[in-house]
Amino acid sequence: MLPNMNKLNLPILKADIPFSRSLSMEDYIKFVTFNLRYTIDKKAVREQKKLAMVNEHFSFFT
């Protein structure tokens, strides 16, 4: 179900959009590894994987 478009509270930009800085591949790799190291909860990911696993035997042929 989509929200009513009249009730959306979107930000209104009153200034120019700042230019984005492009990263080199080395800087991008540093950024990604930093985020993976400090933002992912490895224990929670492992628990989620265990919940998503199929524990029942099945066969494609009947």
HELIX and SHEET records of a PDB file:
HELIX    1   1 MET A    5  LYS A    7  5                                   3    
HELIX    2   2 MET A   25  THR A   39  1                                  15    
HELIX    3   3 LYS A   42  ALA A   52  1                                  11    
END                                                                             
